[in-house]
């Protein structure tokens, strides 16, 4: 069964057993998270969310993505600024998709 759910302002299309990386969530590694903002599950659509549908995931780990370099400059003005950024993430494994 497949489902579409919302977390962190983004939508994720998943099936049972999938591994996904989402915006960092406040939960410990090894715990379970239940997402109830489900848009689609098992061929049924919601308006906007499907009532009674749940996606259960287990938190595998937290981490940071690769560093990106943000470089700003103004031509002919001797202004240069270099900055780095590493976005935090949470790695999830989809365990169960329920639809009523």
KAURWO-V391715 format. One record per residue. N is the residue number from 1. RES is the residue in three letters. OMEGA is omega in whole degrees, -180 to 180 (* if undefined). BURIAL is b if it has 16 or more other ideal C-beta (glycine too) atoms within 10 Angstrom, else e. D_LAST is the distance of its C-alpha to the last C-alpha in Angstrom with 2 decimals. Layout:
n = <N & N>
res = <RES & RES>
omega = <OMEGA & OMEGA>
burial = <BURIAL & BURIAL>
d_last = <D_LAST & D_LAST>
//
This chain:
n = <1 & 2 & 3 & 4 & 5 & 6 & 7 & 8 & 9 & 10 & 11 & 12 & 13 & 14 & 15 & 16 & 17 & 18 & 19 & 20 & 21 & 22 & 23 & 24 & 25 & 26 & 27 & 28 & 29 & 30 & 31 & 32 & 33 & 34 & 35 & 36 & 37 & 38 & 39 & 40 & 41 & 42 & 43 & 44 & 45 & 46 & 47 & 48 & 49 & 50 & 51 & 52 & 53 & 54 & 55 & 56 & 57 & 58 & 59 & 60 & 61 & 62 & 63 & 64 & 65 & 66 & 67 & 68 & 69 & 70 & 71 & 72 & 73 & 74 & 75 & 76 & 77 & 78 & 79 & 80 & 81 & 82 & 83 & 84 & 85 & 86 & 87 & 88 & 89 & 90 & 91 & 92 & 93 & 94 & 95 & 96 & 97 & 98 & 99 & 100>
res = <UNK & UNK & UNK & UNK & UNK & UNK & UNK & UNK & UNK & UNK & UNK & UNK & UNK & UNK & UNK & UNK & UNK & UNK & UNK & UNK & UNK & UNK & UNK & UNK & UNK & UNK & UNK & UNK & UNK & UNK & UNK & UNK & UNK & UNK & UNK & UNK & UNK & UNK & UNK & UNK & UNK & UNK & UNK & UNK & UNK & UNK & UNK & UNK & UNK & UNK & UNK & UNK & UNK & UNK & UNK & UNK & UNK & UNK & UNK & UNK & UNK & UNK & UNK & UNK & UNK & UNK & UNK & UNK & UNK & UNK & UNK & UNK & UNK & UNK & UNK & UNK & UNK & UNK & UNK & UNK & UNK & UNK & UNK & UNK & UNK & UNK & UNK & UNK & UNK & UNK & UNK & UNK & UNK & UNK & UNK & UNK & UNK & UNK & UNK & UNK>
omega = <-180 & -179 & 173 & 178 & -175 & 170 & 179 & 180 & -179 & 178 & -178 & 179 & -171 & 171 & 180 & -179 & 180 & 174 & -179 & 176 & -178 & 174 & -174 & 179 & -180 & 175 & -176 & 177 & -179 & -180 & 179 & 177 & 177 & 177 & -179 & 176 & -176 & 180 & -175 & 176 & 174 & 178 & 179 & 178 & 176 & 179 & -7 & -179 & 179 & -177 & 178 & -180 & -179 & 172 & -179 & -179 & 173 & -179 & -179 & 179 & 173 & 179 & 177 & 180 & 178 & -178 & 171 & -179 & 176 & -177 & 179 & 175 & 174 & -177 & 176 & -178 & -178 & 177 & 176 & -179 & 178 & -179 & 178 & 179 & 174 & -177 & 176 & -180 & 173 & 179 & -177 & 172 & -179 & -177 & -171 & 176 & -180 & 178 & -180 & *>
burial = <e & e & b & b & b & e & b & e & e & e & e & b & e & b & e & e & e & e & e & e & e & b & e & e & b & e & e & e & e & e & e & e & b & e & b & e & b & b & b & b & b & e & e & e & e & b & e & e & e & b & e & e & b & b & b & e & b & b & b & e & e & e & e & e & e & e & e & e & e & e & e & e & e & e & e & e & e & e & e & e & e & e & e & e & e & e & e & e & b & b & b & b & e & b & e & e & b & e & b & e>
d_last = <12.69 & 13.69 & 12.66 & 14.75 & 15.09 & 18.02 & 20.60 & 24.32 & 24.33 & 23.28 & 20.32 & 19.62 & 18.28 & 17.51 & 16.61 & 16.54 & 20.16 & 21.29 & 23.86 & 23.93 & 26.38 & 25.32 & 27.42 & 28.62 & 26.28 & 27.72 & 26.63 & 28.65 & 28.71 & 26.92 & 24.31 & 20.55 & 18.84 & 15.24 & 14.55 & 12.17 & 13.76 & 11.56 & 12.81 & 11.35 & 9.02 & 9.35 & 11.17 & 9.21 & 11.31 & 11.32 & 14.51 & 15.49 & 12.42 & 8.71 & 7.57 & 5.62 & 6.03 & 9.09 & 12.00 & 14.44 & 18.03 & 21.37 & 24.44 & 27.20 & 30.00 & 31.34 & 34.14 & 35.95 & 36.16 & 39.51 & 42.00 & 42.56 & 45.90 & 46.18 & 49.71 & 51.15 & 54.64 & 56.87 & 59.42 & 63.08 & 62.30 & 62.16 & 58.65 & 56.35 & 53.38 & 51.29 & 48.10 & 45.44 & 41.72 & 39.18 & 35.54 & 33.60 & 30.31 & 27.73 & 26.83 & 23.22 & 21.79 & 18.09 & 17.03 & 13.29 & 10.32 & 6.80 & 3.80 & 0.00>
//
